Amino acid sequence: MSIYTRNMRQDATYWAPGGLDLDGQVSFDDPITVKCRWEDKNEMVRDTNGDEFVSTAQVFTAQAVERRGYLAKGDQTATADPRTLDDAHEIKQIGSIPNLRNTKELLTAWL
């Protein structure tokens, strides 16, 4: 167990973005549960276009996640569409930090 994942004791549900459905809306892959460290905090972040937004949470995980996917606290895998949940949030930006040996990465998602 790495130092990055040792303190990831919270569970979150992740919905990866899929293709577009017949209405042109993003569809989602089946949800999975991931270990994470979830911090509810407001922070100014820039997206890939350079536009600033206020992130309401920062989530550290060892599982790769994608922008336009969704995360929610706890096991919510019974729900196929995260947009129907009040506590599911869209991933607006992602980042990573390698360890000193460059063998593992700490992945971060801003919601």
N, C-alpha and C positions, 0 to 999 in steps of 0.2 A: 504494500500500500504506500503510495507516494505521499509526501507532505502536502501536496495540493489536494488530494482526495480524502485524506484522513479526517478532515473536519467537515466534509460534505455529508451531513447527517439528516438533511431534510429531503423529502421526496417532492418531486414536481412532475406534472404531466406535460409532455411535449407533443405538439401536433406539427409535423413537418409539412411545408407547403407542397402541394402536388401540382397538377396541371390546372387548366381552366375547365369549368363545367359548361354545360350547354348555354347557360345564361352569361358566360364570360366572367364568372366569379371564381376566385381561387378555391380549389378543392383541397382536402387535406388527407395525408396518409393516416393509417390507423395510429391512434395515440399510443405512446409508450411512457413508462415511468422512468425517470432519471434521478440520480442522486445529485444534490446541489447544495449550495449555500446561497440563500435568498436574503437580500437586504432591501427592505423597503426604505427608499430615500429619494429625495428629489435632487436631481443633478442635471446641469446643462451639458448636452452632448451634441455633437455634429453628426449628421447622417452622411451617407456616401456622396450626396450631392453638395455637401458643405452647409446645408441648412441646419440651424440650431433648433433643438426641441428639448423639452424638459422630460427627462426620464423619471418614472415613478418607482422603479426598482432596478437593481443590478443583481444579476444571477450568475454565480460562478458554477461551472459544471465541467466534468471531464468528457461529457457527451457533446459531440459537434452538433450545433444548431444552426438554423438558417434564418436570415431576415425574411419577414413575412410569415414565419411560423408563429406559433402561439405557445405560451407557457402558463400554467396555473399551479398554484400550490396544492400539494397532496395528490392522491390517486384519483384522477377524474377520467380514467380510461373507459368508463361506460358511456361517455359522451363523444359522439363522432364529430360534431362541429363545435369548435371552441367558441365561436361567435355567439352561441346560445347561452354561454356562461357569463355571469357578471364579473367573476374573478379571474377570467382568462385574459391575458394581455398579449398584444402583438409584439414580436421582436422587431425593434426598429433599428438596432445597430448591434454588431458583434465585434469582438476583438479577441486577441490571444496574446499570452505572454509565455515564452519558453522558460524552462528551468535553466539553471546555470550550465548544465551539461548538454542542453538542447536535445534531451531525450523525451521529454513530456511537455505538454502545454496546458496552461490554465486558460480555459475558454470562458469568455464573459459575454453575457447578453444584456443589453439595455432595453427595457420595456417602456 
